Amino acid sequence: MYSIEQINYIKAPAATIYKALTTAEGLGQVWTRKLEVKPELGFVNVFDFDEGYLTKMEVTDLQANTLVSWKCVASDQEWVGTGISFELSEEEKATTVLLKHHDWRELTDYYRWCSYNWAMFLFRLKKYTESLN
């Protein structure tokens, strides 16, 4: 199994970042505006990227201001069965965000493209959450 890991340092409180990762308002600013999400264990978040299918992520773990975890239950076939987590660690000057997209079955061009896009996601998360301060 393979894993994508990306890290970013955001000058915003962990609570602000956690809210951005668990609400329609926040995810609508950094991922897609076509979505249905709830910060509730077991809820299946739905994201529409206009690709002809919906991406559905079951919320598998929520630890206030420190962890958000999803399991992909519907999407592109390479994503189904993979997990995504956002680990937050607030320090004095910034919050560290460690994104892991794990349990990829093989290294493909799509895997590589997704790695790039997760970096862009973290960049948009940084811009959005830092603008709220």
C-alpha positions in Angstrom: 0.0 0.0 0.0 1.1 3.5 -0.7 0.5 6.8 1.0 0.5 10.5 0.0 1.7 12.8 2.8 1.8 16.5 2.6 2.5 19.1 5.4 1.8 22.8 5.7 2.3 25.3 8.5 -0.6 27.7 8.9 -0.6 30.9 10.9 -4.1 30.3 12.3 -5.5 28.5 15.4 -6.1 24.8 15.2 -9.8 25.4 16.0 -10.1 27.6 12.9 -8.5 25.0 10.7 -10.6 22.2 12.2 -13.8 24.1 11.5 -12.6 24.7 7.9 -12.1 20.9 7.5 -15.5 19.9 9.0 -18.0 22.4 7.7 -19.6 23.2 4.4 -18.5 26.8 4.7 -14.8 25.9 5.1 -14.6 23.0 2.7 -16.6 25.1 0.2 -13.9 27.7 0.3 -11.0 25.2 -0.2 -12.3 22.2 -2.1 -15.7 22.5 -3.9 -18.8 24.5 -3.4 -21.0 21.5 -4.4 -21.0 19.5 -1.2 -22.9 18.1 1.7 -20.9 17.7 4.9 -21.5 17.3 8.7 -19.0 17.1 11.5 -20.5 13.8 12.7 -19.0 10.3 13.0 -20.5 7.9 10.4 -21.9 10.7 8.3 -21.0 10.4 4.6 -19.8 13.7 3.2 -20.6 14.2 -0.5 -18.4 16.2 -2.8 -19.2 17.0 -6.5 -16.3 18.0 -8.7 -18.2 17.9 -12.0 -16.4 14.8 -13.0 -19.5 12.7 -13.7 -19.5 11.0 -10.3 -19.7 12.0 -6.7 -16.9 11.6 -4.2 -18.3 10.2 -0.9 -16.2 10.2 2.3 -17.4 8.6 5.5 -16.3 10.5 8.6 -14.4 7.9 10.6 -12.7 10.0 13.3 -13.1 13.5 14.8 -11.0 14.8 17.6 -11.7 18.5 18.2 -9.0 20.7 16.9 -6.5 17.8 16.4 -7.8 15.2 13.9 -10.2 14.7 11.0 -10.4 11.3 9.3 -12.4 10.1 6.3 -12.7 6.8 4.4 -13.6 7.0 0.7 -16.7 4.9 0.0 -17.4 6.2 -3.6 -15.3 8.1 -6.1 -12.7 7.4 -8.8 -11.9 3.7 -8.4 -8.4 4.4 -7.2 -9.8 6.4 -4.3 -12.4 3.9 -3.1 -11.2 2.2 0.1 -8.5 4.8 0.8 -8.4 6.9 3.9 -7.7 10.6 4.4 -6.6 12.2 7.6 -5.7 15.7 8.7 -3.6 15.8 11.9 -3.4 19.3 13.5 -0.8 20.3 16.0 -0.9 23.9 17.3 2.4 25.4 18.1 3.3 28.9 19.3 3.6 30.6 15.8 1.6 28.2 13.6 -0.5 25.1 13.3 1.1 22.1 11.6 -1.3 20.3 9.3 -0.2 16.8 8.3 -2.4 15.4 5.5 -2.2 11.7 4.8 -4.1 9.9 2.0 -3.3 6.3 2.6 -4.0 2.8 1.4 -3.4 3.4 -2.3 -3.1 0.1 -4.0 -0.5 1.2 -6.6 1.6 4.1 -7.8 -0.1 5.5 -10.9 -0.1 8.8 -12.7 -3.4 9.5 -11.0 -1.8 8.9 -7.6 1.0 11.4 -8.6 -1.6 14.0 -9.9 -3.6 13.6 -6.6 -0.4 14.3 -4.6 0.0 17.6 -6.4 -3.7 18.4 -5.9 -3.5 17.7 -2.1 -0.6 20.2 -1.9 -2.8 22.8 -3.7 -5.7 21.9 -1.2 -3.3 22.7 1.7 -2.3 25.9 0.0 -5.9 27.0 -0.3 -6.6 25.9 3.3 -3.7 28.1 4.4 -4.9 31.1 2.4 -8.5 30.8 3.6 -7.8 30.2 7.3 -5.1 32.8 7.6 -7.5 35.3 6.0 -9.9 34.8 8.9 -7.4 36.1 11.5 
